[in-house]
Amino acid sequence: MACRGVRRWPTPNVRIPEEARDRLAAIAAAEGMSLRAYLARLAETLLTPAERADQARAALTEWTGYAPGPAEERDLDSERDRRLARAAAR
């Protein structure tokens, strides 16, 4: 993922457990980074659920050659949901 420039917003007050903050700060310090720089680098390595889905879809299309259109995807999703609901009812 390429960085598209820095956007500056007012710094939000993000609250996390103290243990998590201390652990992240220790990891960042061990790499010679500030916590802010470490978190920025970490964010660049992670994908959103939509990005993961896009990558998975592209890999499956490349691997199988199968690329369902939006209507077929909706039908398949409906069938999956129907089967999951039936299995959950058991």
C-alpha positions, -999 to +999 in steps of 0.1 A: +000+000+000+014+033-010+012+063+012-009+090-004+005+118+016+000+129+052-034+142+063-034+161+095-064+159+117-067+169+153-051+141+173-079+120+187-077+107+223-074+070+217-077+050+249-062+015+251-053-006+281-021+005+297-005-029+292-011-028+255+003+007+252+034-002+272+039-034+251+037-014+219+060+013+232+086-014+242+084-030+207+087+004+191+117+013+213+134-020+205+132-010+168+145+025+175+112+041+167+087+063+185+053+047+193+037+071+168+061+061+140+058+024+149+020+026+147+021+045+114+044+018+099+022-010+113-009+006+097+008+005+063+013-033+066-023-041+075-053-045+052-089-035+058-115-063+055-124-049+020-088-049+009-084-085+021-116-095+002-103-078-030-070-096-027-086-129-021-110-124-050-081-115-073-061-145-062-090-169-068-098-154-101-062-158-112-060-193-098-093-206-112-103-182-140-137-179-123-149-143-119-186-141-110-204-109-117-223-089-090-256-106-096-240-141-093-221-130-062-254-119-046-270-152-055-241-171-040-241-150-009-278-156-004-273-194-008-244-193+017-265-173+042-295-197+037-272-227+044-256-211+074-291-202+089-302-238+083-271-252+100-274-228+130-311-239+135-300-275+140 
